[in-house]
């Protein structure tokens, strides 16, 4: 199946919603066609090392604003993952034949891993004084749902995206969330220490 591709410096996880500002003419064309035809496009991570072969189908959830010069602000939602099979030609934007990426069958019980990942998520929310909300621990790809709600480095998100094992993703998500929480706590303690030092001056 041929899919229009949008290379960006971000990674879109399944279930994640992200805002995009679309300004290049070729991508305004791609997004315009997707809006008119209610179609998906492929968001692929691109950096100085090039464009990744594995990306995420994106559906336009909302058009926030259209400008007179054709630029637009939109919100997209991540869907299924895909792998680029072969780049195709003929359009102003990048296109490719793509194939779906499926998970391997889990050969181990997930309950302990689910408990660890959701525990790390709730602990991070508590540290950030944020509402963790309701977590559906029975969700098929819970790892993506948890990671999609936290600011993570693109490289970490791409690593998650490329893992085809939910147990391994849950382990990685728990590690990533624990690391974010530790940085948050350390940053807060540093700020409090700086305030105390400043009060002595």
Steps between C-alpha positions, in 0.01 A plus 500: 500500500634843405510764770602866498784559746571801721858485639535700821733536797242343729369148557126435512398203715178304449214675692708819541358840401742771386456847347670573167561826316495424127670764285698340214293495175556127437380407847210743481403302188533167682303612805236670284440173314480307826244747639288496183515123459498415872819305445805427711861594434820354639706692754863387502782619723777688320826638643860547388525121453218502246139381487401189694331210324249438776235761570142554612180556308357839592138608476402866519293542815442872478576801279572779746573785261539569128699801379448698182835388358403131535680424825300316763512382860364151552489226763576144394449167676734203466361176361661177388871463435638434153831421332614657174536226240595718205501872427281602206503805272263733323389740773648820643515333844667173596294186441567132562359153482455398864419187699347473849722422799355233727602403852641161581282279718583550867623172648503623859236639738483878491349566843830579678624717213167683479511564876855635478428729202175637640665544840780702339241708315301577815818579695605747230157661499515536879848654482380743235185571704292398198188287469591152379140443391354155444745245362348201321749232599339256259569715192664300221792741450509666840867591455417747222209650695721571804796634301274723288407703809858593594764721336770257387800542271429413134772234503334324796160518333641360175655212694158428651337521159739247350462241777259225395464354849253652746687351800825665387318828435346494848845447651643790299206728585541429872874582477434820303229621738718428803783701341269796426376494860854497639596799283186684609573439869869596463408820313246594767750435782760712320251783466407484869867496598567804282212686670640421845849611399359819353315582822830519688636779282 
